[in-house]
Amino acid sequence: MIKRFSRLLPLLLFSSCEKVITLVPTNAEPLLVVEAVIENEKAPMVTLSRSLNYFDRISVAQVAESFVHDAVIEVSNGHKTHTLREYAEVSPEGFTLYYYSNDSADQSSSFKGELNQQYTLKINVDGNEYTASTLIPRLDKKIASLYWDPVNDSDDSTSVVLSAQIVDPPGYGNYIRYFTKRNKEEYFPPFNSVYDDQIIDGKTYLAEIERGAARSVGINGNDIYFQRGDRVTVKFCNIDKRVFDFWRTMEYNYSGIGNPFSSPGKVLGNIQGGALGYFGGYAVQYISIIVPQ
């Protein structure tokens, strides 16, 4: 790659002397952004917002204004169809977050997620309809146990590496996504959170569990490790192929932010009707470990 770049550089410099090209970005019309999830033993949860322009300097006020209100959202499990209700919740940082979930005033048609169950989503907003479907798969792939080891290549003796013994059942097509919770923090995914079983099908294997982080904060260096005294909980989720493809392509795009040599990629959402985002089913296992001081 270095040799190829060194050959191209003189050509780029030469061509830049011939003509100056000025690119003027245009603002695209905002699109509906859907983040909808349903987990086993939990009510469906949907967040709606409008996309923001790529070159905008994003403020807290813009994010607050991007939430979409008064949508009609229906979720069905094939037996019941329930119309979700909009709720507001103030975050620890003082921001008001809006989401849709089971209507507490209508228990007759509400339901929670179940393993090995298909679900459909229908959203009506501003005269437009958007649909999606997902599966909460069986909880076939699991973590058998968690381990920790000191970080050998770090001068910080308090840092530890967390590993999991994972049991993958025979047969291709077991996709997973995981999150970690450290002490009283929230659950966050690591920057590479989804994996398939193309190489490890039907095997029991050890894999490192990286510490998750909020995308807005980022994580660097030894921050991928945990610390002595931490109580760590891993949220280990079986997902279907479409949820895997969404997060695989989304995380690929995350990795290219700020890199002028990265290749553009399309995020593979599963929302029909022209919206961005996804509707995802999660079969969840929780497992914890306390790292001694």
Buried (B, 14 or more C-beta within 10 A) or exposed (E): EEEEEEEEEEEEEEEEEEEEEEEEEEEEEEBBBBBBBBBBEBBBBBBBBBBBBEEEEEEEEEEEEBBBEEBEBBBBBEEEEBBBBBBEEEEEEEEEBBBBBBBEEEEEBBBEBBBEBEBBBBBEBEEEEBBBBBBBBBBBBBBEEBEBEEBEEBEEEBBBBBBBBBBBBEEEBBBBBBBBBBEEBEBBBBBEBBBBBEEBBEEEEEBEBBBBBEBEEEBEEBEBBBBEEBEBBBBBBBBBBBBBBBBBBBBBEEEEEEEEEEEEEEBBBBBBBEBBBBBBBBBBBEBEBEBEE
